[in-house]
Amino acid sequence: MSETEDNGGKIAEARLWRDNGWTARVIKNDDDDGWAVAMTPDGQVEPALVGPWTMGRDKKNPKPLDTAAFNTLVKTAAEFVRRHEQQLHATLHQRVEIDHRGERVEVRLDIEPDEENPTALLRAMDAGGTLLAEVKVPPSFKLTRGSASKWAEAGFGAKVG
């Protein structure tokens, strides 16, 4: 039995649910004889998460989606997306602390991703948050305590590495 609501784009069907900013679609698993469920955030073309789905009682067709399963899938997919965004942020915005001339210095690497022309800035800040130095570096620059200390020992000059 299919229950489709036209208001707000909400859909509740055995193999397709849409609500709360997400669409769950039960699909044939290409890797085996089973089924998978693809979770796609509204406005996106590609699913954010694809995972195995349970077989129905006949061991041939998928188990139908229901409210509880959909809500669990939304929670799982949203957490997966959140962790991915946190990991991306951590990759693009790195920081280490070093001791330089008896003071704590925080060195930050901020990468601005761009398919054609990515850029990166390396900054040094004192304990009070005052900017000590800022230089452009290649986005491939590896920020470590060692590379930050070498930069500090060189007087935070424009040449890094």
N, C-alpha and C positions, 0 to 999 in steps of 0.2 A: 504494500500500500504506500503510495507516494503522498507526501504532505509538503506542498510547495506554497510559499507565501510570496506574493509579488511586492508587498510593501517592504521597502528597505533592502531588497535583494536577499532576504532570508530564505534559505532552502533547507529542507529536511527530508532527504530521500535515503534509501538503503545504501547507495554507493556515493552519494554526493550531499554534503552539508556545507552551508555557508552561514556564518553568523559571527559576531564579535570580532570582525576584522580578518577572519580566516576562512579558507575553503579547504575542506577535507574531501579528497577524491580517492576512492578505492580503485586500484588499477591492477592489472595482471602483472605479476612479478616476472620480468624477463629472464631472471637467473634460474628459476625453477618452476615447478608446477603450482606454486602458491600465489598469494596475493600480497599487495603492498598498499600502503596509504600514503598519499602525497599531501603535505600540508603547505598551502600557499597563502602568504599574507595578501590582503586586498591591495590591488594596484601593482602587483608583481606578476611576471609571466612565469618565471621558474619557481618550483617549490623550494621552500627554505629547508624542508626536512622530508625525507622519504624513509619509511620504515616498514617492517613486516606487518602483515595484517592476518588476523585469525581466520581459519577456514570455518565454514558453517557446519551444521550437523551432518549434511550429506557428504562432507569431505571433498566436495568438488567446487562449490560456490563459496564466495566470501561471507563471513558473518555480517549482517547488516549493521550500519552505523546507528548509534542511538545517542541520546543526550549525554549520558554519563561518559561514553567513549569519546564523543566529540570534545567535551569539556577537558578530559584528560589529555587528548591530543593537542588541543590549543595550549594548555599549560606547558606541555613538554616542548612543543615547537617554539613558543615564546621564550622559554628558558634557553633553548638552543641558540636562538637568534641573539638573545641578550649576551650570552657567553661569547659568541662570535664577535659581537660589537666590542665587548670589553677587551678581547684579545687583539683586535685590530687597533683599538685606541692605545693599548699598551705598546704595540709595535711602532706606532706612529709618533708616540710621545713618551720618550724614555728619559730617565733621570738617574743620576748617581751622585753620591756625596763623597767628597774627598777632603783631606786635610791639606791646606796650602798655607805655608808660612804661619803655622800655628792657628789657623782659623778654618772653620768649616765652610766649604764652598759647594754649592749645588750646581752640577753641570747638567743641562737639559739638551736633548736632541729632539727637535720637532720636524717631522717629515710631512710635506704637503704632497700627497699623491696626485699625479696627473699622468695620464697615459702617454702624453707626448713630451712633457717637460716637468718631471717631478723635481722638487727643490727640498732643501733641508737647511735648518739653522741650528747652530750650536751656540748655546748661551751659558755664561757663568754668572751665578748670583751669590752674593755674600749672605751671611746668616740673617741679615735684616731685610733681604729681598732686593737689594740694590744691584742693578745690572753692572757687572764688571767688564764683560766683553760679549761680543756677538759676531759670529762669522758664518758665512755660507760654506756648507760642506756638501759633498756628493750625498745623495739619498742612501747610498750603499755604505756610508760611514758606520763603523761599528763602535758604539759607545760602550766603553768598559771603564772600570776605575783606572786601569793602566793608561788607556788612551786619554782620559780626562786629566790624569796627573801629568802626562807628557805635555799636553797642551798648556797646563798651568805653569809647569817648569819652564816652558818656552816663552812665558810672559803673556799668554793668551793671544798670541799673534795670529795674523791672518792665515799663516801656513799651519795646517793641522795634519797630524798623522805622523 
